[in-house]
Amino acid sequence: MLQIIDRRNDSKNKSAVNRNRFLRRFKGQIRKAVQDAIARRKIADIDNGEKVGIPSKDISEPQFHHGKGGRWSVVQPGNDRYLTGDEIERPEEGAGGRGSGASLDGEGLDDFVFTLSREEFLDIFFDDLALPHLIKTQLARITEYKRVRAGYTSTGVPANINVVRSLRGATGRRLAAGGPYRKTLRALHAELAELEECGAGDGERAAELRAEIARLLRRIETLPFIDTFDLRYNSRIRVPAPSTQAVMFCVMDVSGSMDEQKKRIAKRFFMLLYLFLTRTYEHIEIVFIRHHTLALEVDEDDFFRSRETGGTVVSSALELMLRIVRQRYASNVWNIYCAQASDGDNWEADSPKCRELLESSIVPLIQYYAYIEISEGEPQNLWREYARVMTSHPRRFAMQQIAGPEDIYPVFRELFRKSLA
Amino acid sequence: MSEMPQPLPTGSEWSFESLELYDREIGRVAREFGLDVYRHQLEVITAEQMMDAYASIGMPVYYHHWSFGKHFLSTEKGYKRGQMGLAYEIVINSDPCIVYLMEENTMPMQALVIAHAAYGHNSFFKGNYLFRTWTSAEAIVDYLVFARNVIAECEERYGEEEVEQLLDACHALMSVGVDRYKRPPKLSLNKEKERRKERESYLQSQVNDLWRTLPQGQEREAPQNERRFPEEPEENLLYFIEKNAPLLEPWQREIVRIVRKIGQYFYPQRQTQLMNEGWACFWHYTMLYHLYDRHQLVDGFMLEFLQHHTNVVFQAPFNSRRFGGINPYALGFAMWRDIQRICQEPTDEDREWFPNLAGGDWREAMDFAMRNFKDESFVAQYLSPRLMREFRLFNILDDPREPTLRVRAIHDEQGYRTLRQCLAEQYNLGSREPDIQVWNVDLRGERSLTLRHFKYQGRDLSESRDAVLKHVATLWGFPVRLEEQDEDGEVRYLTEVRIDRRKENQRP
């Protein structure tokens, strides 16, 4: 007897276990691939899955095989040119006598390429940054819910009663329910008027009519003014939507002392802030400002690539940022975040000016200002001035001296705490 | 036919009812042609489940290992990019025979798969001598469940990493872990379970016995007096290790055994791919045409079916971009069709080459061939000159002593026999894969294990050998040596792998 079994709804992802084991086993290589990917990615792309490649030889499953050398004889189809005894030049690759079966798709020989899902990718990204678990789950979650109005319902909590709607309903109900009475009433009134006109206003019939009219009026009066049936409540539903818009300023020192390694750490720092913002805001713009002695607004490529020599004047960047904010991001519509990365160098006389700018103009305009100093040495004058800003604005200003990606998170601690509350 | 056959449902959408109707009609045709099959069971699955099945070599249940995850990822990548279609079907040599149908297939595809797998492959599994003697269709699924449970249990008890390491090592030896000539005992789940405990203690005692002689310092006896072990070289490395490796725990032996048993189960499939695929193609083609001739199938159905069919049995020439070796579906299909043709309409040439076939009953001839051959002998016996011409086969010889490659034979009168012999050799697993045997164990000295590679046609081992040897050493627990023996008997020492015992001892 034939059996047909529908397995489509059976356990999906039977291979999930095997997949996880694969990822775990090659964690080292995958992490490296992810790091390369991060260096390559645009900041706003952080939130996607990633195609990663790891060297095939690392993951090969060895078996005993024949190698090169030795006598090989091979039978092939489609002979269109050879006769017995013909001699053929050896193909370039040495002992290629095994046939022309060279790989057709150039890819896949050196690297084993596969796609990490968004969750897997972020997981590895977060691992480096030493994020607390709670934050990780919060950032990895896709949907933020927002309650929006969605008409009216007939059930709900008293706080949500919509008075106008409820009363309108009640009026309608009263009109409808009282209609038949009023119709009879009108007829009775007419008859009564007729009787009164004929002078029979004191007769038996008239008394009967009056009693009937009074009864009907009572009836109408007993119709409830408002019934539970009339109540209407404002309805709100949860829709997955972040709320508003934000702009994120990335400010980075590109003077000669910022080497590739430092820039890479800075990139992680910007990415983390971006990731946080995507969870909270619907629309995010990023402005890149790089500076040495002069500040310039650039696109992302130039931001991370270029390297200039010369001194450093941080205030130039802050001034530029302030100008951009005033021109393009009027602060009541935009939530402004700023992330600054530098190696701590600044022209001595400029640092007090920076503090001045921050305290008087910038900090009041923005939501959060995060500063990292990527250096191992003794903090310099800029750090000292910034530290004063931090004491006066502890909730909006954070700074940290860091050596590696795992130190980044504390800069945002306050920020994340706020959003979790 | 007693009753008028009903036309089968048309259209490309399939439904469970139409699957049943098609299966019934195809089954009826199969019976008319006298195909002997196991019961079968159709299972409808999604593309993703198909990829899952791929990753575990088509088995419905399998133990967990990272390598299956790797295979899944690479299949998934290919599929998503549209580089490859998934195979239309996977069929499992079990009783009942399980056939997977992919949800996305159209009705003509499902019909093709049913004919191909549920009747074609199925009858091959049931009839071919290799499958009959080497696999136990009724026990395999139960055994796989048993295997998965044992391995899961070991993971829980001894740690995933420990088990993974062991499986890595066993997988590396899977291809040299089969008995090629000795017939293995039938699988039986109950016996396996019952005897598992018993075997554990017994095996351990055997091993202990073997190693009873304690190494006696530096002093070594003359080689002549030493007991040689193994007395005969052993071709099945996994078997040898399971029985004799000195340091393995009983549970480790059990896992080695599981991998070995499963490898053995797949061995016939590797030896009969050409025949098996060709046979299944022949039958889906023949049976569906038969239904068409009886007006049970419409033209639209046949067009779609033929498009898939011709794709499957296409053979690209050697100089084409699409060439990837001889397509077993193409050659196999052509050979079975050819046997049918030789029986029905033999030419003079056929009469000369196949006097026993020409003019005979084709069903009988094919049945005989299906039952009693494997790829190598099948080609040697049945490849006809006509097919060699049709495929325009030619043979190239690559001899490192010569400056150039040489065309040794083409499809002409002088070349037929050479070609046939060479092609048959190409399907001989014994020469395609290196011949490596356990040669000696140094019982009294450092307990090293010596493997010997018997060279064939001067072919060396590939670089992966060092990695494999490391795995052997992990299993054996003592140094492993590799030597090679030329065709003229000269023996050469190749390499040796030692494992760092100190590290080993540090573990609790």
Interface residues (C-beta under 8 A of the other chain):
Chain A: M1 L2 Q3 I4 I5 D6 R7 R8 D10 K12 N13 K14 S15 V17 N18 R19 N20 R21 F22 L23 R24 R25 F26 I59 S60 E61 P62 Q63 F64 H65 H66 G67 K68 G69 G70 R71 W72 S73 V74 V75 Q76 P77 G78 N79 D80 Y82 L83 T84 G85 D86 E87 I88 E89 R90 A95 G96 G97 R98 G99 S100 G101 L104 D105 F112 V113 F114 T115
Chain B: F16 L19 E20 D23 R24 G27 R39 H40 Q41 L42 E43 V44 I45 T46 E48 Q49 M51 D52 A55 S56 H64 H65 W66 S67 F68 G69 K70 F72 L73 S74 E76 K77 K80 Q83 P96 E103 E160 E164 D168 H171 A172 M174 S175 V176 Q315 A316 P317 F318 N319 S320 R321 R322 F323 G324 G325 I326 F391 R392 L393 F394 N395 I396 L397 D398 D399 P400 P403 T404 L405 R406 V407 R408 A409 I410 H411 D412 Q414 G415 L419 C422 L423 E425 Q426 R432 E433 P434 I436 K455 Y456 Q457 G458 R459 D460 L461 S462 E463 S464 R465 A467 V468 H471
